[in-house]
Every structure is written in structure tokens, then in C-alpha cells.
Amino acid sequence: MLGLAIWAGAAAAEAPLTSIRPVARTPIAPETVTGGAARAEWYDVDISSLAPARTVRPSVRTPGVVARAARMVEERRRGAVCGDLDIQGERVGTVDGPGRCGVENAVRVRAVGGIRLSTPATIDCPTALALKSWVERGLKPTVGNEGGGPVEMQVMSHYACRSRNNVSGARLSEHAFGRAIDIGAVRLRDGSSISVLNGWGTSDDGRQLRQMHQAACGIFGTVLGPAANRAHRDHFHFDTARYRSGSYCR
């Protein structure tokens, strides 16, 4: 009990005689407190002497800048296909081919998600939209800022009236219907590239290529790479075929 009394007395001695109530301040306009020094003065705190006195506010855009920005937006809107501004190209319409080959409502895609295609790809919109999903969820997150970031996808094949793996007598490939695209490499801003043929079995690019391959599973109906067979040793095959059992990825 004596210890408690001593503790209570000490606590009481250290307690302030009166409570400190906040002092009401006159409201000020937000624009008058814009920099570190100004905020410190208002809140009565010390800040580094290196802090700027006031932040630099952007100047009003000139009419020329506004006009250029408007033109860029309009050009992007005119170049959009499949109802998506991130898919740039042109509408082709129906592509007739021999036999059962051909594409309905085809588009010729030049760029997806800001990444251009080495060769404009003739595909249908479901395939173009799937490619965009893969670019945003697989390619970009995997590559990141390596080499300045991805700028181009190397297109190995798109619409072509041919059989699977170009084997005579085999079933028609999804390429024959505009539902497939083959990607062989991703070129980076610094001129280097991540190549399926040269990087799949390496410790340098192999991990990234496998991540890109895995990210495509579920987005596309079929995903094939070097592990599938020799015919795909140098590229990824993506198509939008749908199977009752789900995506086929190998």
C-alpha cells in the first residue's frame, strides 16, 4: 500500500496543474498553405531548412498544348478497335478464305496496351481483348522496367489458313479462324529482347518467360510453349478456343 501511495503522489506531482485546451484558429483558405515552410508556420512546428518555401504550382496550359492533347486523344479514339482505346488498329470486316478458313468481324491490330506489334495481326475481337488482358496482367508486370520496359511484341503468326503445326491432313488450326496469335519475343526500350527461343532454358530470362506463359493460362483457351513440343520451341501460341474441361496450357 505504501508503494501505491508513493506512485500516486509522484504521478500527481508530474501532472499539469490545468488541462491545455486547443486554441481555436481563424479558418484560412487552403491555397495560402501550399509549401512545407508555410505549413510549418501555420502548425507551429520545426522543419528542415532544406524544405522549399512554397510548392511550385503548374502554370495554366497554353492553347497550343491543349490543342495537341485533344488531337492525340482524337487520334487514339479513331484508331481504337473492339471498343477499347488500348487496342489500336483498324477494322477489316469479314475475311474470306478457302474452305472453312476465314475470320468474321476481323480487326488488324497494330498495338495493345501501348506496346506495338512487330507485324499487324489479323485476329477477331475476343482474341484481341484476351491479348490485352495478357499484356496488362502477364507481360507488363513480369517485365517491369527491365531495359526501360517493353515496347514491342514479335508476332510470329496470326491469321493463316493452315492445319495445326502445319501438318498435312491435321485439323485446322485456330489461326485459320483468326482466333490465335503467336508471340516469339518481347523487345525492350534499350534494344534488348526477351526471346522464347533463346531465353526459355536459361537462368536469366527463363523465369520471366515461364511467368508470362503461366499468366496466359485462363485468359486464353490454349497456351503452348517450348514444353509442349518442338513446333513451339521458339514462340508462345495463344488462342481463344474454348473447351469444356477449361484452358489447355502446356
C-alpha positions in Angstrom: 0.0 0.0 0.0 2.9 2.4 0.8 4.3 1.7 -2.7 1.0 2.6 -4.3 0.8 5.8 -2.3 4.3 6.9 -3.3 3.5 6.1 -7.0 0.2 8.1 -6.9 1.9 11.0 -5.3 4.7 11.0 -7.9 2.1 10.8 -10.7 0.2 13.7 -9.2 3.3 15.8 -9.0 4.1 15.3 -12.6 0.5 16.0 -13.8 -0.1 19.5 -15.2 -2.0 21.9 -12.9 -4.5 22.7 -15.6 -5.6 20.9 -18.8 -4.4 22.5 -22.0 -7.4 23.2 -24.3 -6.9 23.6 -28.0 -6.9 27.2 -29.2 -9.4 28.0 -31.9 -7.7 29.3 -35.1 -9.3 31.5 -37.7 -10.1 29.4 -40.8 -7.8 30.1 -43.7 -8.0 29.5 -47.4 -6.3 26.2 -48.4 -4.3 27.9 -51.2 -2.5 30.0 -48.7 -0.8 27.0 -47.1 1.0 25.4 -50.0 4.6 24.7 -49.0 6.5 23.0 -46.3 7.6 26.2 -44.7 4.1 27.7 -44.8 2.6 24.6 -43.2 5.2 24.6 -40.5 4.5 28.2 -39.7 0.8 27.5 -39.5 1.1 24.4 -37.4 4.0 25.9 -35.3 6.5 23.1 -35.9 10.1 23.0 -36.9 11.1 21.7 -40.3 14.3 21.2 -42.3 15.9 24.3 -43.7 16.1 22.4 -47.0 12.3 22.4 -47.4 11.0 24.7 -50.1 9.2 27.8 -49.0 6.3 27.1 -51.3 5.4 24.4 -53.8 5.6 25.2 -57.5 2.1 25.2 -58.9 1.7 24.2 -62.5 1.0 27.1 -64.9 -2.1 27.2 -66.9 -1.8 25.2 -70.1 -1.4 27.2 -73.2 -4.0 26.8 -76.0 -1.4 25.1 -78.1 -0.7 22.4 -75.5 -4.5 21.9 -75.0 -5.0 21.5 -78.8 -2.2 19.0 -79.2 -3.6 16.9 -76.3 -7.0 17.0 -77.9 -5.6 15.9 -81.2 -3.8 13.0 -79.5 -7.0 11.8 -77.8 -8.9 12.1 -81.0 -6.3 10.1 -83.0 -6.3 7.4 -80.3 -10.1 7.3 -80.4 -10.1 6.9 -84.2 -7.5 4.1 -84.0 -9.3 2.1 -81.4 -10.9 -1.2 -82.3 -13.0 -3.7 -80.4 -14.4 -0.9 -78.3 -11.2 -0.5 -76.4 -8.8 2.5 -76.6 -5.9 0.3 -75.6 -6.3 -1.8 -78.7 -5.1 0.2 -81.7 -5.6 -0.9 -85.3 -8.3 -0.9 -87.9 -11.5 -2.8 -88.7 -11.2 -5.3 -91.5 -14.6 -6.9 -91.5 -15.1 -10.4 -92.9 -12.0 -12.2 -94.2 -12.9 -14.9 -96.7 -10.6 -17.9 -97.0 -10.6 -21.2 -98.8 -12.8 -24.0 -97.4 -13.7 -23.3 -93.8 -11.0 -20.7 -93.3 -11.9 -17.1 -92.7 -12.5 -14.5 -89.9 -15.7 -12.8 -89.0 -15.5 -9.2 -87.8 -11.8 -9.2 -88.1 -9.5 -6.4 -87.0 -5.9 -5.7 -87.8 -4.1 -4.9 -84.6 -1.0 -2.6 -84.5 -0.6 -2.1 -80.8 -2.0 -3.3 -77.5 -1.7 -1.5 -74.2 0.9 0.9 -75.6 3.1 -2.0 -76.9 3.3 -2.2 -80.7 3.2 -5.4 -82.7 6.1 -6.1 -85.0 3.6 -7.1 -87.7 -0.1 -6.0 -87.7 -2.1 -9.1 -86.6 -5.4 -10.0 -88.2 -7.5 -11.6 -85.5 -11.0 -11.3 -84.1 -12.0 -9.1 -81.2 -12.2 -11.8 -78.5 -8.6 -12.7 -79.3 -7.6 -9.0 -79.3 -9.2 -8.5 -75.9 -7.6 -11.6 -74.5 -4.2 -10.3 -75.8 -4.8 -7.0 -74.0 -5.6 -8.9 -70.7 -2.4 -10.9 -71.0 -0.3 -7.7 -71.8 -1.7 -6.0 -68.7 -1.7 -9.0 -66.3 1.2 -11.0 -67.6 3.7 -9.2 -69.8 3.9 -5.8 -68.2 4.1 -7.0 -64.5 6.7 -9.6 -65.4 9.0 -7.4 -67.4 8.5 -4.3 -65.3 11.1 -1.6 -66.1 13.8 -4.0 -67.2 15.6 -2.5 -70.2 13.3 0.5 -70.0 10.2 -1.6 -70.3 8.5 -3.5 -73.1 7.9 -1.6 -76.4 7.2 -4.4 -79.0 5.9 -7.9 -79.3 7.4 -10.1 -82.0 4.4 -11.6 -83.9 5.4 -15.0 -85.4 1.9 -15.8 -86.8 -1.7 -14.6 -86.8 -4.4 -15.4 -89.3 -3.4 -18.1 -91.7 -5.4 -20.8 -93.4 -3.4 -23.8 -92.3 -3.6 -27.0 -90.3 -2.3 -27.5 -86.8 1.5 -27.3 -86.6 1.4 -27.2 -90.5 0.9 -30.9 -90.5 -0.7 -32.2 -93.7 -4.2 -33.7 -93.1 -4.4 -32.4 -89.5 -7.3 -30.4 -88.2 -7.4 -26.7 -89.0 -5.5 -24.5 -86.6 -7.3 -21.7 -84.7 -5.1 -19.5 -86.8 -7.4 -20.4 -89.7 -10.3 -18.6 -88.0 -8.4 -15.6 -86.6 -8.6 -16.9 -83.1 -4.9 -17.3 -82.5 -1.6 -15.3 -82.3 2.0 -16.5 -81.8 4.5 -14.3 -79.9 8.2 -15.1 -80.2 9.8 -12.3 -78.2 9.4 -9.1 -76.3 11.6 -6.2 -77.3 12.6 -3.7 -74.7 13.2 0.0 -75.0 17.0 -0.3 -74.8 17.0 -2.6 -77.8 17.4 -5.9 -76.0 14.8 -8.6 -76.1 13.4 -11.5 -74.1 13.2 -14.3 -76.6 11.3 -17.6 -76.2 13.9 -19.4 -78.3 17.0 -18.1 -76.6 15.7 -17.5 -73.1 13.3 -20.3 -72.1 16.0 -22.6 -70.9 18.2 -20.0 -69.3 18.5 -18.7 -65.7 18.4 -15.2 -67.0 15.1 -14.9 -68.9 13.6 -18.4 -68.2 11.8 -17.4 -65.0 10.2 -14.4 -66.7 9.1 -16.4 -69.7 7.5 -19.1 -67.6 5.7 -16.4 -65.6 4.4 -14.9 -68.9 3.4 -18.4 -70.1 1.5 -19.1 -66.8 -0.2 -15.8 -66.8 -1.8 -16.6 -70.2 -3.5 -19.7 -68.8 -7.1 -19.0 -68.2 -7.0 -15.8 -70.3 -6.6 -17.9 -73.5 -8.2 -21.3 -74.2 -4.9 -22.8 -75.4 -1.4 -21.8 -74.3 1.5 -23.6 -75.8 5.2 -23.0 -75.4 8.6 -24.9 -75.7 7.4 -27.5 -73.2 4.5 -28.5 -75.5 6.5 -29.8 -78.5 9.3 -28.9 -80.8 7.0 -26.9 -83.1 6.6 -24.3 -80.3 10.3 -24.1 -79.2 10.6 -20.5 -80.4 7.2 -19.0 -79.5 4.1 -18.9 -77.4 0.9 -19.9 -79.1 -2.2 -18.2 -77.7 -5.7 -18.9 -78.9 -9.3 -18.4 -77.7 -10.7 -21.8 -78.4 -12.9 -22.9 -75.5 -13.0 -26.4 -74.1 -15.4 -28.0 -71.6 -12.5 -29.0 -69.4 -11.1 -25.5 -69.2 -7.9 -24.0 -70.6 -5.2 -26.2 -72.0 -1.8 -25.0 -71.0 1.5 -26.7 -71.8 
